Amino acid sequence: MAAKTGPATLASSSVYLPIDELKATARLRYVPSSLFAQAYIGLGEKNRALGWMERAYEEHDHGMVYIKAYPGLDALRSEPRFQALVRRMNFPQ
């Protein structure tokens, strides 16, 4: 029996390609956790994105300095976990 293929199957198999590429690269060298967060934002997976943002904070990811201004994070701004993360960053008022 042949494997089922079609637009839905192809779409679902290619959706995680960027994340798979990040994971493969991370096995060879450091990949900032903020890049994983951005990939999950692109997929609409806010919970996973927030988990990676929290990890980025713990790792002192250099991308975290842009947390208040980077438009790519707009999808997370209304999330309480994101707001708490921004407060933990202790930016000057």
mmCIF file of the C-alpha atoms, coordinates in Angstrom:
data_MODEL
# 
_entry.id   MODEL 
# 
loop_
_atom_site.group_PDB 
_atom_site.id 
_atom_site.type_symbol 
_atom_site.label_atom_id 
_atom_site.label_alt_id 
_atom_site.label_comp_id 
_atom_site.label_asym_id 
_atom_site.label_entity_id 
_atom_site.label_seq_id 
_atom_site.pdbx_PDB_ins_code 
_atom_site.Cartn_x 
_atom_site.Cartn_y 
_atom_site.Cartn_z 
_atom_site.occupancy 
_atom_site.B_iso_or_equiv 
_atom_site.pdbx_formal_charge 
_atom_site.auth_seq_id 
_atom_site.auth_comp_id 
_atom_site.auth_asym_id 
_atom_site.auth_atom_id 
_atom_site.pdbx_PDB_model_num 
ATOM 1  C CA . MET A 1 1  ? 0.000  0.000  0.000  1.00 0.00 ? 1  MET A CA 1 
ATOM 2  C CA . ALA A 1 2  ? 1.396  3.379  -0.977 1.00 0.00 ? 2  ALA A CA 1 
ATOM 3  C CA . ALA A 1 3  ? 1.815  6.120  1.596  1.00 0.00 ? 3  ALA A CA 1 
ATOM 4  C CA . LYS A 1 4  ? -0.943 8.676  1.647  1.00 0.00 ? 4  LYS A CA 1 
ATOM 5  C CA . THR A 1 5  ? 0.206  11.902 0.047  1.00 0.00 ? 5  THR A CA 1 
ATOM 6  C CA . GLY A 1 6  ? -1.476 15.130 -0.800 1.00 0.00 ? 6  GLY A CA 1 
ATOM 7  C CA . PRO A 1 7  ? -1.441 18.792 0.100  1.00 0.00 ? 7  PRO A CA 1 
ATOM 8  C CA . ALA A 1 8  ? -2.269 18.241 3.777  1.00 0.00 ? 8  ALA A CA 1 
ATOM 9  C CA . THR A 1 9  ? 0.400  15.584 4.194  1.00 0.00 ? 9  THR A CA 1 
ATOM 10 C CA . LEU A 1 10 ? 3.016  17.643 2.384  1.00 0.00 ? 10 LEU A CA 1 
ATOM 11 C CA . ALA A 1 11 ? 2.150  20.767 4.339  1.00 0.00 ? 11 ALA A CA 1 
ATOM 12 C CA . SER A 1 12 ? 2.318  19.055 7.703  1.00 0.00 ? 12 SER A CA 1 
ATOM 13 C CA . SER A 1 13 ? 5.629  17.403 6.862  1.00 0.00 ? 13 SER A CA 1 
ATOM 14 C CA . SER A 1 14 ? 7.228  20.672 5.735  1.00 0.00 ? 14 SER A CA 1 
ATOM 15 C CA . VAL A 1 15 ? 5.920  22.828 8.568  1.00 0.00 ? 15 VAL A CA 1 
ATOM 16 C CA . TYR A 1 16 ? 8.562  21.630 10.991 1.00 0.00 ? 16 TYR A CA 1 
ATOM 17 C CA . LEU A 1 17 ? 11.381 21.781 8.463  1.00 0.00 ? 17 LEU A CA 1 
ATOM 18 C CA . PRO A 1 18 ? 12.837 25.055 9.836  1.00 0.00 ? 18 PRO A CA 1 
ATOM 19 C CA . ILE A 1 19 ? 12.751 23.660 13.373 1.00 0.00 ? 19 ILE A CA 1 
ATOM 20 C CA . ASP A 1 20 ? 14.294 20.403 12.204 1.00 0.00 ? 20 ASP A CA 1 
ATOM 21 C CA . GLU A 1 21 ? 17.046 22.422 10.536 1.00 0.00 ? 21 GLU A CA 1 
ATOM 22 C CA . LEU A 1 22 ? 17.622 24.418 13.729 1.00 0.00 ? 22 LEU A CA 1 
ATOM 23 C CA . LYS A 1 23 ? 17.838 21.196 15.740 1.00 0.00 ? 23 LYS A CA 1 
ATOM 24 C CA . ALA A 1 24 ? 20.310 19.696 13.269 1.00 0.00 ? 24 ALA A CA 1 
ATOM 25 C CA . THR A 1 25 ? 22.437 22.829 13.382 1.00 0.00 ? 25 THR A CA 1 
ATOM 26 C CA . ALA A 1 26 ? 22.245 22.880 17.193 1.00 0.00 ? 26 ALA A CA 1 
ATOM 27 C CA . ARG A 1 27 ? 23.859 19.435 17.254 1.00 0.00 ? 27 ARG A CA 1 
ATOM 28 C CA . LEU A 1 28 ? 26.886 20.976 15.531 1.00 0.00 ? 28 LEU A CA 1 
ATOM 29 C CA . ARG A 1 29 ? 27.078 24.433 17.088 1.00 0.00 ? 29 ARG A CA 1 
ATOM 30 C CA . TYR A 1 30 ? 25.255 26.847 19.362 1.00 0.00 ? 30 TYR A CA 1 
ATOM 31 C CA . VAL A 1 31 ? 21.883 28.081 18.135 1.00 0.00 ? 31 VAL A CA 1 
ATOM 32 C CA . PRO A 1 32 ? 20.272 30.818 20.228 1.00 0.00 ? 32 PRO A CA 1 
ATOM 33 C CA . SER A 1 33 ? 17.067 29.701 21.909 1.00 0.00 ? 33 SER A CA 1 
ATOM 34 C CA . SER A 1 34 ? 15.433 32.898 20.671 1.00 0.00 ? 34 SER A CA 1 
ATOM 35 C CA . LEU A 1 35 ? 15.657 31.503 17.122 1.00 0.00 ? 35 LEU A CA 1 
ATOM 36 C CA . PHE A 1 36 ? 13.681 28.442 18.165 1.00 0.00 ? 36 PHE A CA 1 
ATOM 37 C CA . ALA A 1 37 ? 11.141 30.767 19.798 1.00 0.00 ? 37 ALA A CA 1 
ATOM 38 C CA . GLN A 1 38 ? 10.764 32.731 16.569 1.00 0.00 ? 38 GLN A CA 1 
ATOM 39 C CA . ALA A 1 39 ? 10.241 29.537 14.585 1.00 0.00 ? 39 ALA A CA 1 
ATOM 40 C CA . TYR A 1 40 ? 7.458  28.439 16.943 1.00 0.00 ? 40 TYR A CA 1 
ATOM 41 C CA . ILE A 1 41 ? 5.885  31.908 16.791 1.00 0.00 ? 41 ILE A CA 1 
ATOM 42 C CA . GLY A 1 42 ? 5.771  31.463 13.027 1.00 0.00 ? 42 GLY A CA 1 
ATOM 43 C CA . LEU A 1 43 ? 3.884  28.211 13.537 1.00 0.00 ? 43 LEU A CA 1 
ATOM 44 C CA . GLY A 1 44 ? 1.457  29.858 15.958 1.00 0.00 ? 44 GLY A CA 1 
ATOM 45 C CA . GLU A 1 45 ? 2.670  27.698 18.855 1.00 0.00 ? 45 GLU A CA 1 
ATOM 46 C CA . LYS A 1 46 ? 2.793  30.352 21.545 1.00 0.00 ? 46 LYS A CA 1 
ATOM 47 C CA . ASN A 1 47 ? 3.309  27.992 24.471 1.00 0.00 ? 47 ASN A CA 1 
ATOM 48 C CA . ARG A 1 48 ? 6.368  26.398 22.887 1.00 0.00 ? 48 ARG A CA 1 
ATOM 49 C CA . ALA A 1 49 ? 7.662  29.814 21.813 1.00 0.00 ? 49 ALA A CA 1 
ATOM 50 C CA . LEU A 1 50 ? 7.346  31.087 25.371 1.00 0.00 ? 50 LEU A CA 1 
ATOM 51 C CA . GLY A 1 51 ? 9.204  28.062 26.678 1.00 0.00 ? 51 GLY A CA 1 
ATOM 52 C CA . TRP A 1 52 ? 12.071 28.823 24.325 1.00 0.00 ? 52 TRP A CA 1 
ATOM 53 C CA . MET A 1 53 ? 11.990 32.515 25.307 1.00 0.00 ? 53 MET A CA 1 
ATOM 54 C CA . GLU A 1 54 ? 12.286 31.533 28.959 1.00 0.00 ? 54 GLU A CA 1 
ATOM 55 C CA . ARG A 1 55 ? 15.184 29.273 28.072 1.00 0.00 ? 55 ARG A CA 1 
ATOM 56 C CA . ALA A 1 56 ? 16.783 32.148 26.130 1.00 0.00 ? 56 ALA A CA 1 
ATOM 57 C CA . TYR A 1 57 ? 16.520 34.293 29.249 1.00 0.00 ? 57 TYR A CA 1 
ATOM 58 C CA . GLU A 1 58 ? 18.205 31.621 31.375 1.00 0.00 ? 58 GLU A CA 1 
ATOM 59 C CA . GLU A 1 59 ? 20.987 31.253 28.787 1.00 0.00 ? 59 GLU A CA 1 
ATOM 60 C CA . HIS A 1 60 ? 21.541 35.033 28.557 1.00 0.00 ? 60 HIS A CA 1 
ATOM 61 C CA . ASP A 1 61 ? 20.754 34.833 24.843 1.00 0.00 ? 61 ASP A CA 1 
ATOM 62 C CA . HIS A 1 62 ? 21.976 38.048 23.214 1.00 0.00 ? 62 HIS A CA 1 
ATOM 63 C CA . GLY A 1 63 ? 18.706 38.345 21.271 1.00 0.00 ? 63 GLY A CA 1 
ATOM 64 C CA . MET A 1 64 ? 16.834 39.001 24.498 1.00 0.00 ? 64 MET A CA 1 
ATOM 65 C CA . VAL A 1 65 ? 17.956 42.643 24.556 1.00 0.00 ? 65 VAL A CA 1 
ATOM 66 C CA . TYR A 1 66 ? 15.413 43.286 21.781 1.00 0.00 ? 66 TYR A CA 1 
ATOM 67 C CA . ILE A 1 67 ? 12.476 41.675 23.582 1.00 0.00 ? 67 ILE A CA 1 
ATOM 68 C CA . LYS A 1 68 ? 10.617 44.968 24.042 1.00 0.00 ? 68 LYS A CA 1 
ATOM 69 C CA . ALA A 1 69 ? 11.047 46.214 20.476 1.00 0.00 ? 69 ALA A CA 1 
ATOM 70 C CA . TYR A 1 70 ? 11.378 43.307 18.060 1.00 0.00 ? 70 TYR A CA 1 
ATOM 71 C CA . PRO A 1 71 ? 8.174  43.095 15.955 1.00 0.00 ? 71 PRO A CA 1 
ATOM 72 C CA . GLY A 1 72 ? 8.600  39.344 15.504 1.00 0.00 ? 72 GLY A CA 1 
ATOM 73 C CA . LEU A 1 73 ? 7.562  38.898 19.135 1.00 0.00 ? 73 LEU A CA 1 
ATOM 74 C CA . ASP A 1 74 ? 4.312  40.870 18.827 1.00 0.00 ? 74 ASP A CA 1 
ATOM 75 C CA . ALA A 1 75 ? 2.256  37.667 18.856 1.00 0.00 ? 75 ALA A CA 1 
ATOM 76 C CA . LEU A 1 76 ? 3.449  37.008 22.423 1.00 0.00 ? 76 LEU A CA 1 
ATOM 77 C CA . ARG A 1 77 ? 3.095  40.486 23.945 1.00 0.00 ? 77 ARG A CA 1 
ATOM 78 C CA . SER A 1 78 ? -0.388 39.896 25.377 1.00 0.00 ? 78 SER A CA 1 
ATOM 79 C CA . GLU A 1 79 ? 0.678  36.640 27.043 1.00 0.00 ? 79 GLU A CA 1 
ATOM 80 C CA . PRO A 1 80 ? 1.167  36.857 30.840 1.00 0.00 ? 80 PRO A CA 1 
ATOM 81 C CA . ARG A 1 81 ? 4.281  34.662 30.648 1.00 0.00 ? 81 ARG A CA 1 
ATOM 82 C CA . PHE A 1 82 ? 5.822  37.040 28.131 1.00 0.00 ? 82 PHE A CA 1 
ATOM 83 C CA . GLN A 1 83 ? 4.964  40.074 30.258 1.00 0.00 ? 83 GLN A CA 1 
ATOM 84 C CA . ALA A 1 84 ? 6.520  38.400 33.301 1.00 0.00 ? 84 ALA A CA 1 
ATOM 85 C CA . LEU A 1 85 ? 9.638  37.660 31.268 1.00 0.00 ? 85 LEU A CA 1 
ATOM 86 C CA . VAL A 1 86 ? 9.938  41.314 30.249 1.00 0.00 ? 86 VAL A CA 1 
ATOM 87 C CA . ARG A 1 87 ? 9.635  42.325 33.922 1.00 0.00 ? 87 ARG A CA 1 
ATOM 88 C CA . ARG A 1 88 ? 12.380 39.837 34.860 1.00 0.00 ? 88 ARG A CA 1 
ATOM 89 C CA . MET A 1 89 ? 14.636 41.491 32.285 1.00 0.00 ? 89 MET A CA 1 
ATOM 90 C CA . ASN A 1 90 ? 14.503 44.570 34.545 1.00 0.00 ? 90 ASN A CA 1 
ATOM 91 C CA . PHE A 1 91 ? 14.734 47.156 31.775 1.00 0.00 ? 91 PHE A CA 1 
ATOM 92 C CA . PRO A 1 92 ? 15.002 50.799 32.885 1.00 0.00 ? 92 PRO A CA 1 
ATOM 93 C CA . GLN A 1 93 ? 11.685 52.627 32.910 1.00 0.00 ? 93 GLN A CA 1 
# 
